[in-house]
């Protein structure tokens, strides 16, 4: 099976949160800023979660991104907070 190629333009523009949602930056913040208010420019700085209808296509272009809970489960062992680990094991035993 050949390796899957990551779309580099998508990799630069989007990132995936730990819950599996796609995070993006807002548009309209690069030029023609003199006529935009301070408040409007400040809101453009914040990142936003992409719409779910687009996130499926974005995730297909990022084949090696860690976006599912099971894939990121190997990071649990390196977690320093034991409270989070205890909550995770409690929910796992309840689900059984």
C-alpha positions, 0 to 999 in steps of 0.5 A, spaced: 500 500 500 503 506 498 503 512 502 498 517 502 500 524 500 498 530 505 495 536 502 500 541 504 496 547 503 491 544 507 496 543 513 498 550 513 491 553 513 488 548 518 489 544 525 485 539 528 483 539 535 483 534 540 476 533 540 477 532 532 474 538 530 477 542 525 480 549 527 481 555 522 483 562 521 478 567 519 478 571 513 479 578 511 484 580 516 490 581 511 489 588 507 485 594 507 485 594 514 484 602 515 477 602 514 475 596 518 474 598 526 478 595 531 473 591 534 472 588 527 480 587 526 480 584 533 475 579 532 479 576 525 484 574 530 481 569 533 480 562 530 474 558 529 472 551 528 470 549 521 463 547 519 462 540 519 460 539 512 467 542 510 471 538 516 470 531 512 473 533 506 479 537 510 480 531 514 481 527 507 486 531 505 490 530 512 490 523 512 496 522 518 492 528 522 490 525 529 483 527 529 480 521 532 479 519 540 482 512 539 488 514 535 490 519 540 489 514 546 496 513 546 498 520 548 494 518 555 500 515 558 504 521 557 499 525 560 501 528 567 495 529 570 492 523 574 485 526 575 484 526 567 486 519 567 482 517 572 476 520 569 477 516 563 478 510 566 471 511 570 468 512 563 471 506 560 469 501 566 462 504 565 461 503 558 463 496 559 
